[in-house]
Amino acid sequence: MSLAEAFRSNWLIATFGCILLLGGLGILSWNEGRAVHTILSLDEALVDAITADSAEELEHNYNGRIVHLCGPILIGEPLTEPDYNIQVLAVKLRRRVQMFQWVEETVEHNYGESIASVQTGSHSYYYFKDWRDKLIDSRNFHLQAGHRNPDRFPIESQIQIADAVFIGKYELGNEIKNKFTNYVELTSDTRPEDPTIKMHLGLYYHTIDVFNPDIGDIRLLFSFAGMEGEMYTIVGKLVDNKLMPYRTSRGVDVLLVYSGELSIGEVFKQEHHAQRLTTWSYRFIGWVLVFFGVTCTSTLLHIILSHVDFLAGLAPDPQFPVGANILLSFSFALIIASISWIIHRPMIGASLLFAACSPFVWCARSVTNYQSVN
C-alpha cells in the first residue's frame, strides 16, 4: 500500500493524528522556549539582586534596583465586613457566598432504579437541593415546575485587598499583593448584630433554620491571606520605595513572593524548583499529545520509515505499535527540547539531542552490522 492510499483509507484518524502531533510539538516548543528564558532570567536577576534590610531607613540608592527583602508584613488599615463584625489585618479578605438551590442531573435511564426522577426516552432527570457557588439557571431544567431557583445572588462573592501593605518602610505593589493566595479560614467568636444572621461551624447563614434551609438561603465563608506579622521574603524591583516586578533583558518579569524568612539563594532555589515542576507538567502534556498523534498516524509512519533502511527498525508494527510509538514520541519530544537548550546550555542540549538520536543510531548500527555479516 502506498502512502497516498494509506492516507485515503484512514484519512479521518490520520488527519486527527496530524493535528495532535502538531499541537503536541507546538506545546513542547513553546514550553522549552519559555523554560529557557525563565531560567536565564532568574539567573540574571540573581546576579543583579541585592539584599536590603527592612528594619533600616529607606535606602534611596536602591531605587531602580532589584532587591531581596525579608520581614513581617505591616497593614495600613484593617479589612472589614461590618455586617458580620469582621475586622482583620491582612493583605486579602475573601468572602465566598453559596446559595441553596435546586440542582438537575441527567443520567441514562436504567430500569429498576428506585430514584424519584422524571424519565424521558433514554434519560432520567432527577432533582436535589444543594449549596452552590454559582447560580444555576432553572429555566434550562427539563421539569421547571416546583424547581425554580432565584435569578441572582442577594450577596456576591468578593475579595478585598488592603490599600497599604509594607515590609518595614518598603511598600508592596499591587502585583505582589495579588500573589498572596494561600488563604486561611477566618473564624470569629463575635456574632453579627443582625439577629437574622446565624453562625454555625464558622459559616454565616442567612436562613431561618440552619439545618433545614430553603431555596434562596445563603451562607458565607470568610478567609484571609497574608496576616499582619507573618514573615515573607520578596524579590522585586524598587521603584520610589515600592516593590514592583523586575523586567530582565529577555523581557521576563521576575517577582518572587514566598512565606518565611529565606536567604537570596534559598528563594531563587525554590523558584527554580517551582519552574521545573511547571516545565515538566507541560512536557508531559505535550508528550501525551505527540504519543497519541504518532499512534493515530502509525500506519503512515510505518510506510515512511520502512522505505529507509537504517530507520526500518523504528517503523511501528501496525499490529503492535505501542512500543515503537512510545520510542518515536520520546524522540520527537527530546529533539524539540534539545533545539531550545543547545544554544544557551550546550551540555544540556547535546545530552538531550544524543538521547533523542540514540534509537536512530542504534537502528543504523544494527542494519550496518547485518549487511556486513551477509
N, C-alpha and C positions, 0 to 999 in steps of 0.2 A: 504494500500500500504506500502510495506517495504521500508527501506532506500535505499537499492540497486536498487529496482525497480524505486523509485522516481529519483534516480540519472541517471539511464539509460534513462528514458523518457525525462529528461531535462539536459542531460549531457553537452551540449554546454554552456547554460546560467549558469549552476551550476559551471562549470569549470571557466568561466569568473568571476563569483561572488567570487569564492575562491581566484582567483588572485587579485581582487580588495581588498578583505578582508585582505589578507596577505600584500599587498602593503600599505594599509592604516595603519595597525598595525605596519608595519616596519617604516613608516614615523613618526608615533606617538612616537614609542620607541626611534628612533634616535633624534627626536626633544626634547623630555623630557630630555634625557641624555645630549644633547647639552645645554639646558637651565640650568640644574643643574650645570654643570661645568662652564658655563659662569658666572652665578650669584655668585657662590662661588669664582670664580677667581676675579671678581670685588670686592667682599668683602675683599679678601686677598690683592688686590692691594691698596684698600683704607686704610687699616691698615698700609701698608708699605710706602705709598706715603708721601712725604714731599713737602712743598711749597718753591720754590726758587724765589728770586726777580730778574727779568730780568734786572733791572736797575743797579744792583750791579756788582762788578767784579766777574770773574769766581770763583766758589767755588769748588776746586778740591776734597774736601772730599765728594762731592755729586756723584763722579764718580762711576758708577755701581748701583746707587740707582734709584728708580722710583720717578720722580719729577713732581710736578704740577706747570705750568708756565703760566703766563698771560702777554700780552704785544702786542705792534704794530709790524707788520711784516716789516722786512727790506730786501730789494732785492739788491744783489750784482751788477748785471748788467741787463739792461732792455732787454726784449724780443722784437725782431724786425721782421718786414716784409718789407724789403726795397723797394720792387716793388710797395708797396701801401702806402708808407710813414707812416707806423705804428710803433710806439715805445711805449711800455708800461712797467711800473714797476709792475710786477705781478708774482705770482707763476707759473701760466699757461696761455698760449695764444693758443686758439683753432682756427683753420682755417677749416671751413666747406664749402665744394665745392659741388655745384649742377650743373648738365648738362641738357640742354633742349633736350629731347629725345622723340621718339615715344613710346607709351605705347599700348599694346594689352590687351583687356579684352574680356573674353568669357562669354556669357550669354546663357541661354536656349532660343531657338527660339520661339518667340511669334508672331503670325501672326497679322498684323495690325499695328505693330510698325513703326514709321516713323524715324528710325535711319539708317544713312548711314553705312551699315555694310556688311560683307561677310557672307552669310548663307550657312552652310554645314550640312546637316542632321538635327539633333535636336538642333544644336547650332548656335549661331551668333557670329561673330568675328568683333569687331569694334575697331577703332584706333583713338587716340588723342595724342596731344603733351602736355608734362608737364615737370616741373623741378623735377629731382630725384637725390637723394644722391648716389644711387647705379647704376652701369652700367647695362642696360637692353640689353640682347643679342637678337638682331633682327633676328638672324639665326633660332631661335626657333619659329618665328611668323608663323602663318598659311599662311598669304599672305606677302611675303617678298618684292615684287616689290613695290617701292615707299615708303617703310617703313624701311629704313636702318639707324641704329644708328652707331656712331663711335665705334671702338673696344677697346678704352681706354679713361680714363680721361687725358686731357693735363696737369692738375694740380691736385695733390692728397690732400685730407684732411689730416690734421696732428695736433698734439698737442705738443707745445714746453713747456718745463719745465725749470725753472730757475736753474742754477747750484748751486748758493749760496743763501740760504734763512735763515734769522736769526730772532730770537726774543731776543732782547738785544744782549748778547755775545754768545748766545747758537744757534748752527746751527741745522736746521731741516733735518732729514734724508729723503731718497727717499720715504720710506713707509709713512711718514707724508705728504709729498708733493703730493703723489698720492691721499690722502683723500680730497684734495681741488677740489670739484666737483660742487660747486654752481656757475655756470657760469653766467656772466652778459654781455649783448650785448655791443660791443665796437662801439662807433660812433665817427667819426672824421670829422672836417671841412677841413682838409688838403687833397687836391686832389692828386692823383698819378701824377708823372711827365709824364708817358706814356699817350699820348692823346687817345690811343685806349681803355683805361680802363675808364669806365664811372661809376658814382655814382648815386644811387637813393635809398632813404629811408634807408640809412645805409648799402646798399649792393653794392658790386663792380662787375661790369658786363664786361665781355669780349664779346662784341657784337657791331654790327653797330647801331641797334635800340633797346633801352631798352624795348619799348612797343611792338615790333614785332621781337622777337628773332628767329633765325634759329636753325635747328637741329645741335647740336655740340657746341652751345654757352654755356658759363659757367658763373656762378655768385658765389660770395664768401661772407660769413658772418663770421665776427671775433667776438670772445667773450673771456673774461678773467675770471680768478678765483683767489682770494687772492691778492687784490690790496695792494701795499705798504701803510703802515699807518693804515690799518684795525686792530682792536683788535681781538685777538684769544686767546683761552685757550687750552693748550695742556698738556696731561699727558702721559709720556713715560719714558723710561729708558735712563739715561745719560751715554753715552759711549764716552770717550775722548771729552767731551763737545759737543757731537752731540746727539740729541734726537732720540731714536730708539724704536721699540716695546719692551715691558716688558713681559717676559715669566714667568707665575706663576708656582707654584709647580704642577699644574694639566696639564701643557703643553699648556695652552691657552695664546695667545698673547694679551696683553692689550695695546691699543694705541688709545687715545681719542683726537679728534680734534673738537672743537666747536667754532663758531663765538661768539664774545663778551667777556666780562670780567666776568668770573664765579669763584666762590669760589670752593674749592676742593669738598665740599659737594654737591654743585649745579651741577657740571659737572658729578659726579657719579650718581646723581639722574636722570639727563637727559639720561645717558647711560642706566640705569636700565629701564627707560620708553621705550627707543628705542628697547631694547632687549625683553621687554614684548610684544610690537607690533609684532615683528618678530615671537616670540613664538606662539602667538595666531593665526597668519596667517597660520603657519604650522599646528597648531592644527585643524583649520577649514578645511584645505585641507585633512588632514588625516581622520578627522571625515566624510567628504563627501565620501571619498573612502570606508570607513567602512560601511557607510549607504547604498551605492549602492551595496556593496558586500553582506550585510545582505539581501537586497531586492532581489538580484538575487538568493540567497540560502534560501529564506524564506520557501519554501516547505520542504527542508531538515531540517531546524531548527524547523519547526512545528512538524515534525515526531520525532525528537530527544527530544525536550522539552516536548512533550505530554506524553512521557513514564516516566517522572519524576513528581511525584505527586505535590511537592511543587514548581515546575517550570512550570507547565502546564499553569498557568495564563499568563506567558510571551510568550507562543507559538504564533507566528504570524498567524493571520487568513489568509488563502490563498486568501480569497475574499477581505478583507480589512486589509492589512498587515502594512499600513504606520505607525500607532501609535506604534505598537509593534516594528517595525523596528527602529524607532527613539529611543525608550527606550533602545533597545538592543545595538544599535550603541553607544549611550552615555555611557552605562555601560562599554562596551569594551574599549572606549577611556579613561574613568576615571580610570579603573583598570591599564592600561598601565602607566598613569600619576602617580598614587599612588605608583606603584612599584619603579619608578625612584626617587620619592621625599621622601619616607618614611625613608630611611637610613639617608639622610642628613638633612631633615627638617621634623621630626616625626609628628609634629602637622599638617602641610600641607598635608603630605602623608596620615595620618589617616583620615583626613577630606575627602579627595578625595576617599579613599577606602570605607568609610561609605556611601558616596553619590553613589558610583558605586554599592554597595551591597544592598542598600535600596530597589530597586524593587524586588530583590530575597527574602529579608527578609519579605517584605510586602506580597508576594505571599505565602511564607511558613506560615505566621501567618494566612492568610485567609483560607488556607487549614486546618490548625490545629483547628481553630475555627469552621469550617464547620463539621469536623469529630467529635468534642466534642459535638456539638449540636445534631448530628444524633446518 
